[in-house]
Amino acid sequence: MNTAVIPTEQAPQKVKSYGRLDRQIILILDFGSQYSELIARRIRETQVYSEVVSYRTTAEQLRELDPKGIILSGGPNSVYDNYAPHCDPEIWNLGIPILGVCYGMQLMVNQLGGEVLKADRGEYGKSSLYIDDPTDLLTNVQDGTTMWMSHGDSVTKMPPGFELLAHTENTPCAAIANHTKKLYGVQFHPEVVHSLGGLALIRNFVYHICECEPTWTTAAFVEEAIREIRAKVGDKRVLLALSGGVDSSTLAFLMYKAIGDRLTCVFIDQGFMRKLEPERLLKLFKEQFHIPVEYVNARDRFLNALNGVTDPEEKRRRIGHEFIREFEETSRRLGHFDYLAQGTLYPDVIESAGTNVDPQTGERVAVKIKSHHNVGGLPKDLRFKLVEPLRKLFKDEVRKVGRSIGLPEEIVQRHPFPGPGLAIRIIGEVTAERLNILRDADLIVRQEINQRGLYHDYWQTFAVLLPIKSVGVMGDQRTYAYPIVLRIVQSEDGMTADWARVPYDVLEAISNRIVNEVKGVNRVVYDITSKPPGTIEWE
């Protein structure tokens, strides 16, 4: 077997110009794993494009997509269950390299004549991987390296033509291969950060086995995106919803680079921004970037629209509805626009209309975590056509694009801020009083984090206002006021997140300032929930 040298991240890489029809792509067949999107992100880290598709995608459809490789994700089912999701068995005859991960490996074994049974002893968490064949898939993967296991079933008999690549103390078949057909399976999850040799394995599959080249670069994306924007928009005018965050700002720069003055940026001040941010945004775009911005004060409109609303999905729906209606009215005032540009990202799409496998029926069912105002909250009678160049990017990829086209670090490194703003950081009804309280508390959180040089240590840092009151004591007097929740998390792309271990003295300083400086608050608590099971935002 050939043990070709795998390119390293430091190796010189040729930037290739390509269109969607001839792009190298690796497809992930999703069987309901919480890590399916993470696999796609890991592939992209090798500078090869990847997307997640349904396990129902037929072999013929896959052939038409012409992927360089296919990865079968993990999933919550057992392959021997009556309603376990199965892929089209013809995919094994496509002649395309395939890597099965966890459930994906078990499905490969099951469909090709091997055997999968419930293990006498499940394996969860970190395990040492002992390598029996250090070539091909496991080239440069250190013997005894740590891999992340999560399975209650195991392969007890390999299919004809397969060989053992690796094992653990509890799993005899931890990695297998049919080298002739380029079919590979691993019982562990190489895509998670806990798998120390995971990225090396993924790079082996991408570069050596699938023979891909690292062409998915920031420069290539920008070139392709500009070409596609121009092709789609033509000589039409585009209205862009500017919020000042990294997504919409990157989009504004990209669109302006593509179509120039045919872009009109509109900042709808819905009243849910953080303290002083509308003023900072307008000054930045007009004086430093020289991109005109149309300012619309719609604070009363949005606050009235949320009057009495407590359900988070209804909040998002109404905010999305009002956004579009305000844009439509603004566009009529400014002239005719055919397109609405939005900074929708891949995680937005996934969370707004995710899918999973029903364990009872095996059917794919929608699992909407939350609607995003620019995905799930759009009205059906939208008169604009959408242009969403960032729709397939993860947040870290957007930052790279923004930096490459000249966006300043002040915006590139800005913490994510939700489109509905503080409206979904106030649990329950949104009122002017609660907005003012939360703005003041949130400003203190950001000031204390910034002053200590910790801003870039965290993915998001913010305050949440709860719609309850608790008893406190100040100056020997009883108080009855709101609690503020601190939410500080660390993450790579927002798909998963862990609560940050913030130094106690920082938490103490934030708490002391909030209860002393923000009228209406007498208690501060810290959220130590990771994602999953919680989301980063509270609504």
Order of alpha helices (4+ residues) and beta strands (2+ residues): beta-alpha-beta-alpha-beta-beta-alpha-beta-beta-beta-beta-beta-alpha-alpha-beta-alpha-beta-alpha-beta-alpha-alpha-beta-alpha-beta-beta-beta-alpha-alpha-alpha-beta-beta-beta-beta-alpha-beta
